[in-house]
Amino acid sequence: MTRKYNFSAGPATLPQEVLEQAQAEMLDWHGSGLSVMEMSHRGKDYTSIANQAEADLRELLAVPENYKVIFMQGGGSTQFAAVPLNLLGDNDSADYVNTGVWSDKAIKEANRYCSVNVVANSQDTNFTTIPSFESWSLNPDAAYLHYVANETIGGLEFPWVPQVEGVPVVCDMSSTILSRPIDVSQFGLIYAGAQKNIGPAGLGIVIVRDDLLGKARESCPAMLNYETHANAHSMYNTPATYSWYIAGLVFKWIKKQGGLTTMAELNKRKSDKLYAAIDQSDFYKNTVQKEARSWMNIPFTLANSELDEVFLEQAVERNIVSIKGHRISGGMRASIYNAMPEEGVDALIEMMTDFEKSYG
Ligand SMILES: *Cc1c(COP(=O)(O)O)cnc(C)c1O
């Protein structure tokens, strides 16, 4: 068996150990004689799996007591509607930062439910910069402030957390959660789709400060209501049981690696290497402002885009797959989440160097 180096932005590579454990436990979880997929979500076995996953996630992120952790369905995008439906209350206005494609999607969805005030927009630099906080036109009466910590397509990541007196900060962390330690108390709400750094696609995780619960609009569907899910320990209906279990295995794996401090060191080292290789060459290029370059998603272009196809073919020959850039940006994109081993990044850099020698 040859496992490929999968640089996909999502669904992304998972730790091999996790897949092997899932395989070993597939038919018979811990002597239960059942696959996790077949278990009652209310039974003792599954309850222990679910509770352990939540406890490990809380430990990894040091989630304070006054925050609820919710395992939802519908990935990241469902939260674009759930956030306004739950947090607006009687307020009719929310602040949003626009730093790229995912910000834009969140804004478009929020527009259905409230008046969106775009406080800052980096369109003028083609979304390669984070507008300085001093330039933001914040509304002190906004129900919340929403931003995307890491723009997965643009490869643009906030190196700081915005803080506004009296306005809860809501953050889409889909492609950066668990890549480094964070201070959860700086946020009113954090959400993430699972398929980048957590587990299988379809699962969504919400971490919400408990004073923000209980304000959902009457029209908020029960399935999107954070309070409903929080009160039911994410078992209001049948949750995505197997995905939740795999997420739990990933949390254990991260703990075994040394937790988020170790992850951060590794992620910094991997991304530094790749950016250095890009910057040192005249052949490859990444245009994102240096301080705001993503640790997770690294887009780059070749000096001659006619070589893109050859580059992709040669990559595959070295077991490097899913490195093609997003259709809207072209070029290449290497997503190097927690589970991408350093050898994968080394293999990519070696391939890039050899390619430049032959075609540069
Ligand atoms: C992938 C992604 C999403 C959407 O996730 P889905 O699970 O596909 O809905 C939202 N925001 C960001 C930043 C993402 O990277």
PDBQT file of the ligand as one rigid body, heavy atoms in Angstrom, charges set to zero:
ROOT
HETATM    1  C1  LIG A 401     -14.173  24.681   4.261  1.00  0.00    +0.000 C 
HETATM    2  C2  LIG A 401     -14.604  25.944   4.870  1.00  0.00    +0.000 A 
HETATM    3  C3  LIG A 401     -15.948  26.247   5.115  1.00  0.00    +0.000 A 
HETATM    4  C4  LIG A 401     -17.094  25.383   4.646  1.00  0.00    +0.000 C 
HETATM    5  O1  LIG A 401     -17.104  24.150   5.145  1.00  0.00    +0.000 OA
HETATM    6  P1  LIG A 401     -18.208  23.089   4.621  1.00  0.00    +0.000 P 
HETATM    7  O2  LIG A 401     -18.087  22.009   5.631  1.00  0.00    +0.000 OA
HETATM    8  O3  LIG A 401     -17.826  22.689   3.243  1.00  0.00    +0.000 OA
HETATM    9  O4  LIG A 401     -19.524  23.775   4.661  1.00  0.00    +0.000 OA
HETATM   10  C5  LIG A 401     -16.258  27.436   5.759  1.00  0.00    +0.000 A 
HETATM   11  N1  LIG A 401     -15.296  28.287   6.131  1.00  0.00    +0.000 NA
HETATM   12  C6  LIG A 401     -13.989  28.037   5.899  1.00  0.00    +0.000 A 
HETATM   13  C7  LIG A 401     -12.966  29.012   6.359  1.00  0.00    +0.000 C 
HETATM   14  C8  LIG A 401     -13.603  26.870   5.263  1.00  0.00    +0.000 A 
HETATM   15  O5  LIG A 401     -12.307  26.617   5.046  1.00  0.00    +0.000 OA
ENDROOT
TORSDOF 0
